[in-house]
Amino acid sequence: MSRYVIGRIGQAALVLWAAFTVSFILLQALPGDAILIKFLNPELGLGPEQIADIRAAYAADSPLPVQYLHTVANFLTGNFGYSIHAGVPVGDLILANLPQTLWLASLGFLLSVIVAVALAALSALAPFSWLRAFVQSIPALFISTPVFWLGILLIQIFSFQLRLIPVINPGPWQALVLPVLTLAVPISAPLAQILMRNIDHVLTEPFVAVARAKGASHRWVLWKHVAKNAVLPTLTIGGILFGELLAGAVVTEAVFGLNGLGGLTQRSVNDQDIAVLQAIVVFSAAAFVLINLTVDLLYPVFDPRLRVKQGAVA
């Protein structure tokens, strides 16, 4: 078991290093110069020598290998650099925008899980084949709905038509209702599809036939024997989707004007603020890695067969 955990942690560290290195190379290859965009402005009145001093302060003219090693050393010590556009530490920017994204991602994922479980249960318990087919077609509709279109539609219905949620100066919770709905609809679709497929697969297993032969009802079989086995494969995709939400729902935050990591990413791309983009990429990769590492370590807790296999390997 210990070898398994150490191996998974080593793989996580390798993924983080690869994400950092690839993002560093790609961001350095972007056309344009963020320092010149920011400071080469006639209104600022800066001369060539002053701009050269600013470039030296940001080490913008150092060789790429030197910049890479310098950036790696700073990241390992928790120093993410300074934002060229905002002029403040990148860590402060991320901490200021992270709570909004955390609330949005957590509530959106929670609602998507509820919707997915409800659809899967309705599909399994549907008394008619046409109703079952209809329920199973809903995730395909959800996943094909454009997020920006859904967000605008919800604003039109709940804000302008029904006047339930104000567009200007909404309360802290009111401001999250429509974005959470917008996120939950497309995220619930793959969860529901996998749950439905897993339930159909588990229902064909021999132990389900044995339980039915003993006189167990269909609902009891679903709850007692099928649910646990059907949920296990869903953990992986759930971890990936939640990590994606933590990375920042750029479109959703842009539609609703939220100040989260998605909005920060959009502004940093427009300003070519490489230090901020580098930190966001690494944070997103770390979120993916930590969530999926947690899911991998939880698998043996839910499935005793994996504990046996890992014990044999260790």
N, C-alpha and C positions, 0 to 999 in steps of 0.2 A: 504494500500500500504506500509506503514512504517513497519507494522508487517511482511509483506512478505519479504522486504529487510533485516530486522534484522534477520529473520529466515534463509535466504539464507547465510548471512554473518556468522551466527553461525554454519551452516552446513559446510561452507568452512573452518572455524577454526578447527572444529572437524576432518575433513579430513586431514588437515595439521598435526595435532597432531598425528593422527593414522599413517600417512606415516612416520613421524619422529620416532615414537616408534618402528614400525615394522622394519624399515630399521636399526635402532640402534641394535636391538636384532639379526637380521640376519647377520649384518656386524661383530658384536662381536663373532658370532659363526663360522666365517670363520677360517679354519685351517691356521697355520703359524703365524708369528710375523713380522710385517713390520719393527719394530725397529731392530730386530736381522738380518733381511735380508739386511738392509741398513748398519748397523754399525758393525756387527760381520764379518768383512772382514780383513784377515791378513794384507792386504796392508795398512789399516788405523792404525794398531798398537794400538788399544784401548784395555785396560784391563777390567777385570770384574767390577772393581769399577767405571770406567768411564762409562761403559754401564749402570750400575745401576743408576748412576746420570742422564743419558739421559732418562732412563725409568721413573725416578721420576719427571723429568721436564715435560714429556708428561702425567704424572699421569696414566701410563699404568698398574701399579700394584694395583691401587685402586679398591675397590669392585665395581661391576657393577652398583648397585643403586647409588653410589656416582658419578661414571662417567656419568651416565644418567642425574642426576640432574645438575651436573656441565656443561654438554654439552647443556642441555636445557637453563640454565641461560645464557650461552655464546651466543647461537643462538638468544635469545630474545633481546640481546644487540647488535647484528650484528657482533659478534666475532665468526668466523667459525673455529678458530684454525689455526694450522700450518701444512703444508704438511711435512711429515716425509722425503719423497724422495727429494723434491725440496728445503726444508728448508725455504720457504717463506710463508706468510699468505695465507690461502686458498682463501680468498676473492679476493686477487690480481690475483691468478691463474684464477678464474672464470671470473673476469672482463677482463683479457687479452684474454681469449678464447671466450667470449660471442659475441663480434661484428661479428666474422666470421659466427657463428651459426645463429645469428639474420638475417644477410643478406641472408644466404643460405635458412633459413626457410621461410622468408618473400617472397623472389622471387620465391622459389619453390611452395609455397602455392598459390601465385598470378597466376602463370602459370597454376597450376592444376585447379584453378577455371575457368580460361579462356577455357581450354581444356574441362572441364566437361560441361560448359554452351554450348559450340559449339557442343559437341556430343548430348546433350539433345535437343537442337534446331534442329539439323539436323534430329534426330529421329522423332521429332514431325512434321517436315515439309516435311519429305521424301514422294515423290509422289508415290513410288512403295513399295509394301510390302517386297520384297526381299532386297531393300536398307535399309528399316527400320530394318529388322532382322539383316542385316550385321552390321549396326551402333550399335545396341544394344548388339552385341556380342563383340565389341571392349573393353569395360571395363573389361570383364572377361579375355581377353588376357592381358590387362595391369596389372591387379592385380595378375596374375599368373606368371608374369615375374620376375625372381630373380633380386634383386637390384644390387648385385655384378656383375652378368653376363651382365646386361644392361650397367653398368658403364664401364666395360672393352670393351664391344662392341662399345660404343660411342667413347672411346679413340682410338680404332683401326680404326674406320671410319674417324673421324674428325681430328685426330692428325697424324696418320701414313699414311692413304690412301689419304685423301684430303689435309692434311697439312694446315688446316685452323686455328687450335689452337695449339700452341706449348706446348710440354710436359714439357720442361725445361724452367724455368723462364718466365711463362706467365704473362701478365699484370693482374692487380687486377680484372678487369672485365672479362678478358678471362678465368681466373682461376675459375670463377663461372658459366660459360655457361654450361659446361657438367654436373657438379654436380646438377645444378638447373633442367636440363632436366631429369637427373636420378631420382631425387626426385619427380618431377611433374607427371611422368607417373604412378607410383603405387598409388599416393595420389589422382589423378584425377578419378581413377576408382570407388571407393565407392561414391564419390560425384556425378558422372555422373549416376550411377545406381539409387541412391535415387532420383535425379532430374527426371529421366525418369519415375520412378514408381509414383512419386508424380504428374507429369504432366498427366499421364494416369488416375490417380484417380480423379484429379480435373476436367478433361474433362467429367467425368460422373455425375458431380454435376448438380442439377436443374438450378442453375443460369447461367451455361454455355449454357444449352438448351434454356433458355429464351433469352440470348444474340444472339444466332444463329437464333432464331425465329424472332428477330427484324431485321434480315438481315446483321448482322455483319459477316465479312469474318473470315476465319480460323486463319489467321495471326493476325488480330485485337483481336480476342478472346484470343489467346495465350498471346499476349503482355499485353492487358488491364486487363484481368480477371484471367488468369491461372498462369502467371509467379509469381505474388506476393504470391499467396496461395501455390504454389509449392515450393517456396524458403524457406518458414518458417521452415519446418521440417529439412531442410538441414543445418540450422544454428548449430544445436547441434553437428552433426557429423563433421561439419567443424571446430568447436571449439576444439573438441577432436583431430582431425588430426593436427591442427596447434600446439596444446600443445605438441603433440608427436614430431613434428619437432623441437620445441624449446628445448625439452629435449636432443636433439643431435642425428643427424643421424649417428650412429656409423659406419655402413657399408659404407655409401657413403663417409664420411670423411676419412675413412681408405683407400678406393680405390683411392681417388684423393689426398691423403696426405695433407688434410686440418687441420689446427690447430683450431679446434672448441671444443665444449663441448663433442662431440662424441669421438674425438681423446683423449681428456683429460680423459674421462671415461675409454677408453681402456688402457691407460697408467697406470691409478690409479689401475685398476684391476690387471694388471700384477705386479705392485709394492706393492699391498695390502695396498695402502694408504687410510686407513679407513676415515680419516678426510675429504679428498677430496671427496670420494664417498658419505659420509653422506651429505655433502653440496650440491652435485649435485642432490642427490635424493630429498632433501628438495626443492631445486630450481625447479626441474622438477615438483614436486607436486604443488608448488606454481603457476607455469605457468599454469598447468592444471586447478587448482581451480579458478584462476583469470579470465582466458579466458572463462571458462564455467559459472562463475558467471556473467560476462559481457553479455554472450549470454542470460542467464536467465532473466537478467534485461532489455535486448533489446526486448525480445519477446512481452511484452505489447505495446511497441512502434509500432510494425508492425501489431499486431493483437488487435484491440479494444475490442474484446470479452474477452480477458484475463484481460484487465483493469477493466471491469465490474465485473468479478469474484473476482479479488483481492480486489476491492473496497467493495464487499459484505462481504468478509472474514474479512477485516480490520474493 
